[in-house]
Structures are given as structure tokens and as C-alpha cells.
Amino acid sequence: MNFSGLSLRDLEYIVGVADLANFGRAADQCGVSQPALSVQVRKVERWLGVNIFERSTKRVYITSQGAKIVLQARKVLKEASVLADLGQSKEKPFDGELKLGAIATLGPYLFPRIVTGLRAAYPASTLLLSEGLNRELVHALVMGELDAIMVSMPVSNTTLQWHKVFHETFVLIGPLGHPATLDGGPGWQDLPSEERLILSEGHCLRDHALRGCAVVDTKKRFATSISALKYMVGAGEGCTLLPAMAVSDIDALTVGAIRQPNIGRDIALVWRKSDTREQDFKELATLLNALVPDNAAGPFRQPGTGDQ
């Protein structure tokens, strides 16, 4: 059926006549002339093939079939009013869901720091948090499966927009007593290649580590996760670079640590350029920065060590 011959305004005219039982008063209520209103009502009756009203010189009556049409017209106008309210009301930021992803070398250490603050800031939102490799997260964001992601800069995809959240210094960890974990000891770039451990391909942390040194034996000295790197270091296999947030007091039982202030990464919040919530995402980035005030808490301290 072609609805081009019917408008919401026409339905308002019909309901007005039904309520007031008078074409003239209905026209005044609707803000139109009586002839114009009468023409439109007649048009609807012809379009439906039904007489909605029985007209007389003294009063307007609703026909039995017309009563059903008036009832349905009221329902349509009510639903249209709901639609208008939805369009005019200002939606709260991330009202409903916030699907946030983070790279695997960040999410497990960042999420516990921010989840309480996010819930407080967006009480009407259900938080859906996920982790993955950079390329996986970018793909999910582009496909609309995520609202935003937190990844290491730079962000090269031209369909995405980003806002820097914080800078994170890297930490060099080594077996307890290793010279690299002591003041004046060798830094990451000074270690023998056979003592450098890195993550396997696909992790952006691997790329940062490779940029910070001359050479690594990538065929033998790698692990699939930060936890695995820690186990390898604790077992005396060598040293590695970790983001500061990934190093905790409990690691002091097996490894020593010292900051590498000349090596680090910038973390950005990234969203689609086509998403109309740009200001909401910028405010979210500001909130995330406030929830990590020290740009990642420092690692535990070993007796007799200091920052180099």
C-alpha cells in the first residue's frame, strides 16, 4: 500500500474532529481553516474507502468503521510523539553500552584501574571490555564491533580518529641480582643479544622493544605473553622490557626491575571518524587520563637500586 496519500497531520485533523464533534472547532484547534481541514479529511476517507464521519447540520457523528480508524489514528500519533521525543532528547554519553577494547599488553593492567571510575562516570552504561592484538582490535573497531579501542601510537588507519591518553615508560626486568637491575648497570640497548627476551610477532610491544636495541635473536628469545616473559626472566633466561603498569610488587619475588626513561609508548583512545560522538570520546580520553594519574604506577623497588 502506498502511504503517500496519508500524513500525520491528516490524522491530527481526524482525531480533532472526533474529539470536538465539529469541523470548525477542530480547525481552530489545529490552526487551519475549516475548508482546508474538511478537504483533507475527505481525502483520507477517499484514500481509505470509508466514511469516517456522518455529517449533519447540527452535529458530526463517528461511523462504526470510523471509530476503529480514529482509535488507530490515536495510536499512530502517540507512537509518533515517542519518536519525536527520542529525536529531541539529548542522549547521555554511552547510554546503553560502552564496548571498549585494549591491546593485550595493556588491558589486563589498565582495566582494574579504570573500571570503577568508568562505572561512576557512566552509570547508565554496561561496560563490555575486551583485549586483543592491535590488528584484531582495529578490525573490530572498523567493523563496528567495538565503540573505541586503546592502542599504542601511531594509528595509521585513515578511517579512525585518536586522542592521546597517556605516556607509559618501559621497565627493564631481569633475574634477581642481574647487573641490568642495579644502578649503573647496562640498559636494554646495552645487553648482549642473547640476553634480550621479546614478545612474539603481532604484539606492538615487540616492535617497541626492537626499536630500543640493535639486535635480538628473534628465533629463540621470544614469548607469547607478558606473563610468559616474566616466567622466562624469573627462570634466569634473560631480561625483557615491560610497560610500567605490567610490573607489580609480587614480581619482586622472582625478578628485579629498573625504569628505562628513554623507552616508552604513547597510549591513545581510538574511534571511527564516522562516529558522531567525537566530543564524548574526547571526554572519555580525559577521564581515562585522570584514572591513571601517574601514567602507570612505578614498579617495585629492589634494595640498593635506583632509576637510571
GIGI-V363412 format. One record per residue. N is the residue number from 1. RES is the residue in three letters. PHI is phi in radians with two decimals (none if undefined). Layout:
BEGIN
N | RES | PHI
N | RES | PHI
END
This chain:
BEGIN
1 | MET | none
2 | ASN | -1.54
3 | PHE | -1.66
4 | SER | -1.12
5 | GLY | -1.54
6 | LEU | -2.34
7 | SER | -2.28
8 | LEU | -1.11
9 | ARG | -1.09
10 | ASP | -1.05
11 | LEU | -1.15
12 | GLU | -1.10
13 | TYR | -1.06
14 | ILE | -1.11
15 | VAL | -1.13
16 | GLY | -1.08
17 | VAL | -1.11
18 | ALA | -1.11
19 | ASP | -1.25
20 | LEU | -1.77
21 | ALA | 0.96
22 | ASN | -2.78
23 | PHE | -1.22
24 | GLY | -1.15
25 | ARG | -1.16
26 | ALA | -1.12
27 | ALA | -1.13
28 | ASP | -1.07
29 | GLN | -1.13
30 | CYS | -1.53
31 | GLY | 1.32
32 | VAL | -2.31
33 | SER | -1.34
34 | GLN | -1.09
35 | PRO | -1.05
36 | ALA | -1.12
37 | LEU | -1.13
38 | SER | -1.08
39 | VAL | -1.08
40 | GLN | -1.18
41 | VAL | -1.13
42 | ARG | -1.06
43 | LYS | -1.07
44 | VAL | -1.15
45 | GLU | -1.08
46 | ARG | -1.16
47 | TRP | -1.11
48 | LEU | -1.46
49 | GLY | 1.29
50 | VAL | -2.46
51 | ASN | -1.45
52 | ILE | -1.38
53 | PHE | -2.13
54 | GLU | -1.78
55 | ARG | -1.70
56 | SER | -2.45
57 | THR | -1.23
58 | LYS | -1.83
59 | ARG | -2.71
60 | VAL | -1.89
61 | TYR | -1.93
62 | ILE | -1.65
63 | THR | -1.26
64 | SER | -1.09
65 | GLN | -1.26
66 | GLY | -1.11
67 | ALA | -1.07
68 | LYS | -1.17
69 | ILE | -1.19
70 | VAL | -1.09
71 | LEU | -1.06
72 | GLN | -1.20
73 | ALA | -1.08
74 | ARG | -1.08
75 | LYS | -1.13
76 | VAL | -1.10
77 | LEU | -1.14
78 | LYS | -1.14
79 | GLU | -1.16
80 | ALA | -1.14
81 | SER | -1.15
82 | VAL | -1.11
83 | LEU | -1.07
84 | ALA | -1.14
85 | ASP | -1.11
86 | LEU | -1.12
87 | GLY | -1.28
88 | GLN | -1.57
89 | SER | -1.35
90 | LYS | -1.46
91 | GLU | -1.24
92 | LYS | -1.24
93 | PRO | -0.95
94 | PHE | 0.98
95 | ASP | -1.19
96 | GLY | 1.99
97 | GLU | -2.48
98 | LEU | -2.27
99 | LYS | -1.72
100 | LEU | -2.04
101 | GLY | -1.98
102 | ALA | -2.54
103 | ILE | -1.06
104 | ALA | -1.10
105 | THR | -1.51
106 | LEU | -2.16
107 | GLY | -0.87
108 | PRO | -1.08
109 | TYR | -1.79
110 | LEU | -1.49
111 | PHE | -0.95
112 | PRO | -1.06
113 | ARG | -1.40
114 | ILE | -1.94
115 | VAL | -1.10
116 | THR | -1.14
117 | GLY | -1.14
118 | LEU | -1.16
119 | ARG | -1.12
120 | ALA | -1.21
121 | ALA | -1.33
122 | TYR | -2.22
123 | PRO | -1.14
124 | ALA | -1.57
125 | SER | -1.87
126 | THR | -1.59
127 | LEU | -1.45
128 | LEU | -2.09
129 | LEU | -1.81
130 | SER | -2.53
131 | GLU | -2.27
132 | GLY | 3.11
133 | LEU | -1.29
134 | ASN | -0.93
135 | ARG | -1.13
136 | GLU | -1.17
137 | LEU | -1.19
138 | VAL | -1.06
139 | HIS | -1.07
140 | ALA | -1.12
141 | LEU | -1.19
142 | VAL | -1.07
143 | MET | -1.43
144 | GLY | 1.47
145 | GLU | -1.39
146 | LEU | -2.25
147 | ASP | -1.44
148 | ALA | -2.74
149 | ILE | -2.36
150 | MET | -2.01
151 | VAL | -2.38
152 | SER | -1.42
153 | MET | -1.30
154 | PRO | -1.45
155 | VAL | -1.93
156 | SER | -1.71
157 | ASN | -1.20
158 | THR | -1.30
159 | THR | -1.56
160 | LEU | -1.97
161 | GLN | -2.13
162 | TRP | -2.43
163 | HIS | -2.48
164 | LYS | -1.10
165 | VAL | -1.81
166 | PHE | -2.85
167 | HIS | -1.85
168 | GLU | -2.08
169 | THR | -1.33
170 | PHE | -1.52
171 | VAL | -2.16
172 | LEU | -1.62
173 | ILE | -1.99
174 | GLY | -2.55
175 | PRO | -1.01
176 | LEU | -0.90
177 | GLY | 1.48
178 | HIS | -1.14
179 | PRO | -0.95
180 | ALA | -1.18
181 | THR | -1.70
182 | LEU | -1.97
183 | ASP | -0.96
184 | GLY | 1.40
185 | GLY | -1.37
186 | PRO | -1.16
187 | GLY | -1.49
188 | TRP | -0.96
189 | GLN | -1.25
190 | ASP | -1.71
191 | LEU | -1.25
192 | PRO | -1.06
193 | SER | -1.01
194 | GLU | -1.27
195 | GLU | -1.76
196 | ARG | -1.64
197 | LEU | -1.92
198 | ILE | -2.38
199 | LEU | -1.38
200 | SER | -1.28
201 | GLU | -1.09
202 | GLY | 1.91
203 | HIS | -1.62
204 | CYS | -1.17
205 | LEU | -1.09
206 | ARG | -1.05
207 | ASP | -1.12
208 | HIS | -1.08
209 | ALA | -1.13
210 | LEU | -1.19
211 | ARG | -1.23
212 | GLY | -1.60
213 | CYS | -2.62
214 | ALA | -1.36
215 | VAL | -2.72
216 | VAL | -2.40
217 | ASP | -1.39
218 | THR | -1.20
219 | LYS | -1.39
220 | LYS | -2.14
221 | ARG | -1.87
222 | PHE | -2.48
223 | ALA | -2.42
224 | THR | -1.62
225 | SER | -2.72
226 | ILE | -1.12
227 | SER | -1.05
228 | ALA | -1.14
229 | LEU | -1.04
230 | LYS | -1.08
231 | TYR | -1.08
232 | MET | -1.13
233 | VAL | -1.14
234 | GLY | -1.06
235 | ALA | -1.47
236 | GLY | 1.49
237 | GLU | -1.34
238 | GLY | 2.69
239 | CYS | -2.10
240 | THR | -2.62
241 | LEU | -1.75
242 | LEU | -2.34
243 | PRO | -1.09
244 | ALA | -0.98
245 | MET | -1.16
246 | ALA | -1.42
247 | VAL | -1.84
248 | SER | -2.17
249 | ASP | -1.02
250 | ILE | -1.15
251 | ASP | -1.17
252 | ALA | -1.06
253 | LEU | -1.22
254 | THR | -2.22
255 | VAL | -2.41
256 | GLY | -1.93
257 | ALA | -2.52
258 | ILE | -2.67
259 | ARG | -1.18
260 | GLN | -2.11
261 | PRO | -1.07
262 | ASN | -1.53
263 | ILE | -2.26
264 | GLY | -3.00
265 | ARG | -2.58
266 | ASP | -1.71
267 | ILE | -1.78
268 | ALA | -2.14
269 | LEU | -1.60
270 | VAL | -2.18
271 | TRP | -2.50
272 | ARG | -1.31
273 | LYS | -1.07
274 | SER | -1.32
275 | ASP | -1.26
276 | THR | -1.40
277 | ARG | -1.67
278 | GLU | -0.95
279 | GLN | -1.13
280 | ASP | -1.09
281 | PHE | -1.19
282 | LYS | -1.12
283 | GLU | -1.16
284 | LEU | -1.13
285 | ALA | -1.07
286 | THR | -1.11
287 | LEU | -1.10
288 | LEU | -1.06
289 | ASN | -1.09
290 | ALA | -1.21
291 | LEU | -1.35
292 | VAL | -2.13
293 | PRO | -1.09
294 | ASP | -1.69
295 | ASN | 0.94
296 | ALA | 1.69
297 | ALA | -1.08
298 | GLY | -1.22
299 | PRO | -1.31
300 | PHE | -1.10
301 | ARG | -1.90
302 | GLN | -1.66
303 | PRO | -0.95
304 | GLY | 1.42
305 | THR | -1.93
306 | GLY | -2.77
307 | ASP | -1.25
308 | GLN | -1.92
END
